[in-house]
Amino acid sequence: MEFPGTLRYTKDHEWISLDGNIATVGITEFAQRELGDIVFVDISSEGKHLGANDIFGTVEAVKTVSDLYLPVAGTITEVNGGLEGNPESVNTDPYGAGWMIKMEVDNAADVAALLDAAAYKALVD
């Protein structure tokens, strides 16, 4: 399983990548494996300001529906439109084409406070 060192992670299995004050968010390889085949991603929070740990959408797999939690506070600026016709990209490329949202973070320091790759790997091992 991959744990890219350039990302930060949450205990709820989301990853976040920060570029300036814009972050990209998705679910980890561990999360998509636990969920199984993803058939639908529902994110209707574009343009909304949400707090850390607020639900920003859901992901539906063959087995279950799971909430998606925002790693840090900020405003959702973009939803990955490619997931509408190709939700399985979350399974095949969770750290690439399977990203879910882009957001403007309120405080970049909040991202640094999340789990690094080693701490996340220890959590799921």
C-alpha positions as CSV (number, residue, x, y, z in Angstrom):
1,M,0.0,0.0,0.0
2,E,1.2,3.5,-0.8
3,F,1.7,6.3,1.8
4,P,3.0,9.3,-0.3
5,G,5.4,11.3,2.0
6,T,4.3,14.6,0.4
7,L,0.7,14.2,1.7
8,R,-0.9,14.7,5.2
9,Y,-3.5,12.3,6.5
10,T,-6.5,12.2,8.8
11,K,-7.6,9.4,11.2
12,D,-10.8,9.2,9.0
13,H,-8.6,8.2,6.0
14,E,-8.6,11.4,4.0
15,W,-5.4,12.8,2.4
16,I,-4.6,16.4,1.8
17,S,-1.9,18.1,-0.4
18,L,-1.2,21.8,0.1
19,D,0.0,24.2,-2.6
20,G,0.1,27.7,-1.1
21,N,-3.3,28.1,0.5
22,I,-5.1,25.7,-2.0
23,A,-5.4,22.1,-1.0
24,T,-6.4,19.0,-2.9
25,V,-8.3,16.3,-0.8
26,G,-9.1,12.7,-1.5
27,I,-9.4,9.4,0.3
28,T,-6.4,7.1,1.0
29,E,-5.6,3.9,-0.7
30,F,-6.4,2.1,2.6
31,A,-9.9,3.7,2.6
32,Q,-10.8,2.8,-0.9
33,R,-9.6,-0.8,-0.3
34,E,-11.8,-1.0,2.8
35,L,-14.8,0.4,0.9
36,G,-14.4,-1.9,-2.1
37,D,-15.6,-0.9,-5.6
38,I,-16.7,2.7,-5.6
39,V,-19.8,3.3,-7.8
40,F,-20.8,6.9,-6.9
41,V,-19.3,10.0,-5.4
42,D,-21.7,12.7,-4.1
43,I,-20.2,16.1,-3.3
44,S,-22.5,19.1,-3.4
45,S,-20.5,21.4,-1.1
46,E,-18.7,23.4,-3.8
47,G,-18.6,27.1,-2.8
48,K,-19.4,26.3,0.9
49,H,-17.2,27.2,3.9
50,L,-16.9,24.2,6.2
51,G,-15.0,23.5,9.4
52,A,-12.5,20.8,10.1
53,N,-14.2,17.4,10.3
54,D,-17.4,18.6,8.7
55,I,-18.9,16.2,6.1
56,F,-18.3,17.5,2.6
57,G,-19.8,14.6,0.7
58,T,-20.3,10.9,0.5
59,V,-18.8,8.0,-1.4
60,E,-20.9,5.0,-2.3
61,A,-19.4,1.6,-2.8
62,V,-21.0,-1.7,-3.6
63,K,-21.0,-2.6,0.1
64,T,-21.7,0.7,1.9
65,V,-22.0,4.5,1.8
66,S,-19.4,6.5,3.7
67,D,-19.2,10.1,4.7
68,L,-16.2,12.3,3.6
69,Y,-14.7,14.5,6.2
70,L,-12.9,17.8,5.6
71,P,-9.4,17.6,7.0
72,V,-9.1,21.3,7.8
73,A,-11.4,24.4,7.8
74,G,-11.9,26.2,4.5
75,T,-14.0,26.8,1.4
76,I,-14.6,24.2,-1.3
77,T,-13.5,25.8,-4.5
78,E,-13.7,22.8,-6.9
79,V,-15.2,19.3,-7.2
80,N,-13.5,16.7,-9.4
81,G,-16.0,16.5,-12.3
82,G,-14.2,13.5,-13.6
83,L,-15.6,11.4,-10.8
84,E,-19.2,11.8,-12.1
85,G,-18.6,9.6,-15.1
86,N,-15.6,7.6,-13.7
87,P,-16.0,7.1,-9.9
88,E,-13.8,4.0,-10.1
89,S,-10.8,6.3,-10.5
90,V,-10.9,6.6,-6.7
91,N,-10.1,2.9,-6.6
92,T,-7.5,2.9,-9.4
93,D,-5.7,6.2,-8.7
94,P,-6.7,7.5,-5.2
95,Y,-3.8,10.0,-5.0
96,G,-4.1,11.1,-8.6
97,A,-7.2,11.1,-10.9
98,G,-9.3,10.0,-7.9
99,W,-8.9,13.3,-6.0
100,M,-12.2,14.7,-4.7
101,I,-12.1,18.4,-4.0
102,K,-9.9,21.5,-4.1
103,M,-10.3,24.0,-1.3
104,E,-8.9,27.3,0.0
105,V,-7.7,26.5,3.5
106,D,-8.3,29.0,6.4
107,N,-5.0,28.2,8.1
108,A,-2.1,26.4,6.3
109,A,-0.6,25.5,9.7
110,D,-3.6,23.2,10.3
111,V,-2.5,21.0,7.5
112,A,1.0,20.6,9.1
113,A,-0.7,19.4,12.3
114,L,-2.2,16.4,10.5
115,L,-0.6,12.9,10.4
116,D,2.5,12.5,8.3
117,A,2.9,9.4,6.2
118,A,4.7,7.4,8.9
119,A,2.1,8.2,11.5
120,Y,-0.7,7.3,9.1
121,K,1.0,4.0,8.1
122,A,1.3,3.1,11.8
123,L,-2.4,3.9,12.3
124,V,-3.6,1.5,9.6
125,D,-0.9,-1.3,10.0
